[in-house]
Amino acid sequence: MQTHAPALADITDQIQQARASSSLLRIRGGGSKDFFGSTLRGDVLDTRTLQGIVSYEPSELVVTVHAGTPLVELEAALREKNQCLPFEPPHFGDRSATVGGMVASGLSGPARASAGGTRDYVLGARFINGRGEHLTFGGQVMKNVAGYDVSRLMAGSWGTLGVLTEVSLKVLSFAPCEATLACDLGQKPALDLLQRWGAQPLPLNASCWVHDATGGADGGDKLFVRLRGAVAAVEAAVPRMCADVVALGGKAVAMDNAQAVPDWAAARDQRLPFFTAPPAPDLCLWRLSVAQTAPVLDLPYATFIEWHGGQRWVWAPATASAQLHAMAQRVGGHATLFRRPEGALADTPVAGGVFAPLDTTQVRIQTALQHQFDPDGVFNTRRLHAVA
């Protein structure tokens, strides 16, 4: 097992120097998510010197890995034991994505609504805070009851609390059977059907709806659903779900897994045509996180729906910020500007904000957390909400 003591010492020294000079540090692994957030201020603190799997117990469904380890390496090691990260973390087509970046971003793929998110699979973490202290939280089992659950707090913190050095993750075995249905359905009947299916004992694992504007024989409104589970459960669900689609006037066919599996990976990494070919070059990609039961949103923009209705991607101009924030809030959610147009600067002001405004309670909690872990503001690059 590698201890990486020199690399840890270098990171601690860099933090202490930043404290002394009142400068900022921007934690970075492979840089696969540099596009996200308000700004990219601060000197880069590179975590890729911390690589390697510390321990892996397939029979216990637990792996501990250094934060700078490439995500593809971890997934390859798990695949050899027929295991995986069920929340399908996105790589965004980049082999440089790291395990630390996966946890720090907290982003999950198509199976999020059924399998859970990144935070749900974090068992323990080690990280260096803004004081240069190397802290350990959690462990390698699900029932860690002592103390605060700080390890899961790191998921989605985007490097604002500390430098992840090591994480322990719960993993699962691949499902015995998988099938994907391609259905011709409009947005409203698709959302209604997903709600019905969600209330039934079906092996529903992932879904996405999109309007294919290219036309042709395969054009129009499409709902794709992925089933995973026991062979008998999947085989029984396929004809039943196809019949439900037909009853609504649609058509459903089972896709060949040789085509469906790469398509789901492309959805995870935003490599589908919806993401790679925006309707206009000056549009932004917005992420609307809403309740799965939210109705069709009255928006005149191209939309891609995931997570059984809970995540809705919209191509809209930056000037639509206030409209999108208000629309998401009305249905109990929030909107985030996820990607700017190609070549646009991260510092370009967005009227209405990149993120949904925080209320006073959220501001107080976030400010207190950051001051506890980073009292001198070493990691306060304001990539997320600005904190005083």
N, C-alpha and C positions, 0 to 999 in steps of 0.2 A: 504494500500500500504506500502510495506517495503522500508525503506530508505537506509538500509545497511550502515548507517553512520560509525559504528565501523570498518566494513570491508574496506570501502573506506579509512578511516584513516590509517589502517594497510598497505594498498597498497601504499599510499602516503609516509608513513614512510619508507617502504622498498626501494622506489625509492630514497628518500633523502639520506638514508644510503649508497646506491650504488653510488650515485653521490659523496658523501664525501670520499668514499674509492676507487673511480675509478674502481669499479667492474662492472660486466655485469649481467643483469637480462634477463632470458628467460621466456617470457609470455607463460603460459600453462593452458589450460582448462582440458579436459579429456584425452589429449595425443593421440587422435585417428590419428593424422597426424604427429607424431614424426618421422616417416620414411622419411619425405620430407625435401629436402634442403641439403646444404653442411655440416653443423655441427649442434650440439646441445650444444653450449657453454653457460656458464652463470648459475647462481643460479635460480632455478625455482620460478617464481612469479605466484601463483595459483589463478585463477579467480573464482573458484567454490564456494567461499563464497558469490558471488553475484548471487542469484538465485530468480526466480519468475517472473510472468507476471505483469508488471506495470499497463497496461491498454489494453483493447481489445474491439474494436468497430466493430463487424461483419458487420453492415450496412454500415460502412465507409471503410471497407476493410483495416483496419490498426491495427497493434498490436505493442505494445512497451514492451520490455522484457529485463531483466537483462542479461548481457553477459555470466554469468556462468551457466545459465539455461540449463539443458540437452535438446538437440534438439528433442529427442523423446517426451518430455513433451510438448514442444511447438506444435509439429505436432499433438499430441493427442488432445490438446485443440482446435486447428483449425478444426480437423476432426469432432468434436462434432457439429460444425456449418457448416459442409459440405464445408469447405474451406481448402486451402493448400498453400504451398510455391511452385509456379509453376516451379521454376528452379531446383527442386529436388536435394537439397544438399546431397552429399554422406555422409554416416555414416561410411563407410568401415567396416560394420558388427559390429560396436562397439556402445553400448548404452551409452557410456560415452561422445560422441561427444557433444560439447556445441554450443550455438548460437553464442557466441563470436568467437569461432574457425571457425564456418561456414563463418562468415563475413570476418575474418582476412585472411582466406585461399582463399576466393573468388572462390572456386571450385563449379561447377554445374554439374548436372546429364544429363541424356539422352535428356531431352527437351530443353537444352540450346540453340540450333540453332534456335528453333521456338519461345520459350517463353521468351528468354532473360536470362541473367546471374544474379548472386547474386547482383552485383553492381546496376543493374537496379531496384532492389526492395528495396534498402536502402533509406529511406526517411530522417532519422536523426540519429545522434549518439552522445553519450557522451563518453569521454575518458580522461585518465590522461596522460599528455605528460611527456617527460624526465625531465622537471623542477618540476614535482609534481603538476602541475596546472590541475584542473578538468575543461575541456572545453566542450562546447555544440555547435553542428553544425546541420543545417537542422531543420526538425520538423516532423510533421505528415501528411503533404500533399505533393503532387507531385510538385506543383509550388512554391518551395522555391527559390525566385529570388535574395534575398539579400546576398551578400558576396560570398565567394568561396565555391564550393561544396566539402568541406573537408570530409563530412560523407561518400560519395562514394569513396573518395581517400583511406579510411581505408580498403575497400574491396580489398583483395589481397595483403595487406601490410605485412602480416605474422609477425605481432608484432614488426615491425621495427620502427614504429612511435609513438606508445603509447599503453596504456592498455584500451581496450574497456570495458566500464562499463554498457552501456545501448544502445540498438538500437531500432529504429522504422522501421518497415517493411511493405511494401504493400503486401497484400495477395489476392488471388482470389478464387472464387468458383470452385469446381470440374466441369469438363466438363460433360454435360448431357449424352454423349455417347462416347464409346471408342472401338476400334477394332485394332487387330494386324494381319498383313499379314506376312506369312512365304514364302519366294520366293527362288527358286533355280536359282541363277544367279552368274556368275563370277564377279570378281571385276570391270573390265572395264564397262560391260553393266550395272552393278548395279550403279556405279557412274554416268554414262550417264543418266540413268533413273531418279535418284534422282535430277539431274540438271533440267531435263524436268519437273518433278513433282513440283519442287520448283518454277517454273515460272508460274504455273497454280493455280487457286483458289481451292486448295484442303486442307482439314483439316489435313495436315501432321504435326505431332507433334514430332516424334523421329524416328531415324533409326539406325541400326547397321549392319555391314557386317563382316562376319568371315568365314574363311576356317576351317571346322571341319575335323581335321586330323584323327579322330578315325575311319572313314570309316563307313561301314554298310549301312543300308537302309536310314538312315537320314544323312549320311555323305556328304562331298562335300562343295561347296561354298553356303553360305546362306546369304540372305538379309532379315532383319526383319524391318518392318515399322509399326509405331503406329499412328493411326488416332484418333484425339480428336476434339469434337465440337458438334454442333447441331445434333440431331438424323438424320434428313433428309440429312444433309451434309455428314455424315459418311456413311449412308446406300447407298447413291448415289455414293460415291467415291469407295467403295469396289469393285464392279464388273468392274468399269472402270479401276482401277489400276491393277486388276487381268488380264484383257484383255491386258494391256500394257506389262505385264510380259510374257504372252503367245506369244505375237507377236515377242518377242525377243528369242523365243525358250525355255523359262523357264516354271516353274510351280509355281503357287501361291495358297495358301490355307489360309482361315481365322482361326486363332487359337482360342481356348477356352480361355476366359479371366481368368478363374481359373488357367490356366497354364501361360498365358502371363504376367499377373500382377506381380507374384513373379519373373519371369524371368527378367523383366525390373528393378525391385528392385535389383536383383543380378547384373545386368549390372552396375547400379548406384554405388553399393558398391564394385565392382570388386570381386565378388564371383562366376562369371562364370568360367567354366573350363579353358578358355583361360588365365585367370589371376591367377588361383590357381595352375595350372599345367604347368609351363613353359617348353619349349622343352628341356632345359638343366638347371641343378641347378646353373650354374655359370653365367647365363644371367641376364641382367638388363632390367627393363621395362622402355622404353622410350616413352615420349609423344611428338608427332609432331603436332603442331598447324599450320594449313595451310589454304589457301583459299578453300572454298567448291568446287571451279571449278578446283582445282589442279588435274592433271592426276594421273594415277597409278604410284607410285614411284618404281623405279627400285632397289628394295632392296631384298636380299635373306633371309629375316627374316619373322617369323610369324607375321601377322598383324591383328588388330581389328580396324574397322573404325566406327566412330560415327559422330553425328552432320552433317549428310548429306554430309560427306566427309571432314569436317573441323577439325576433331580430329582423329588422327591415332596413335594407340598404337602399339609398336614394341618391340618384345623380341630380344635384340641384346647385344653383349658383351660390356663392358666398353671401350674396345679398338676401338669400332666403333664410338666414340664420334665425332671426326672431320668429318667423313663421313656423319653422320646424321645431324650435324649442317649445313654442306654445302648443303646437299640435301634439307633440309627444307628451307634454305635461297634462293635457286634457284627458289622455287615456292612461294616465298613471305611470308614464315613463320619462325618458329623457333622450335628448339628441346630442350627438358628438360629430364634429367635423373630423372625419377619419383620414382622408387623403385630399390634399390640394391638387390643383391642376399641375401637370408636368411643367417643371421649371419655376413654379411659384415659390416665393420665399416664405419660410415658416413664420417670419416676423410680420408679414403683411397683416394689418389689422382686419378683424372680421366684426362687422357691426352685429351686436347681439351675442358675440362670443363663440369661441371654439367649443366650449363645454357649457352644459346647462348651469346656470348660476346656482351657487350653494346658498342654503338658508343660513341664518345666524348660528343655529345649533351645529350644523355641519362644519361651518368655518371654525367654530370654537374647538370642536373635536379634532379636526385636521391640524389646526395650528398647535394644539397642545401635544399631539402625537409627534409632530415634526420637531418641536422644541425639546421633547424628552429624548428622542433618539439623535437629534442633530442640533444641539443648542446654539452652535455658532453658524448655522446655515450653510455648511459646506456643500450640501447636496440640494440646496434650495435654488435650483436652476429655473424654476417657474415653468417647467415643461408642462406641468398640470396646472391646477389653480394656484394663483399667486398667494403666497403665505408671508405675512409680515415677519 
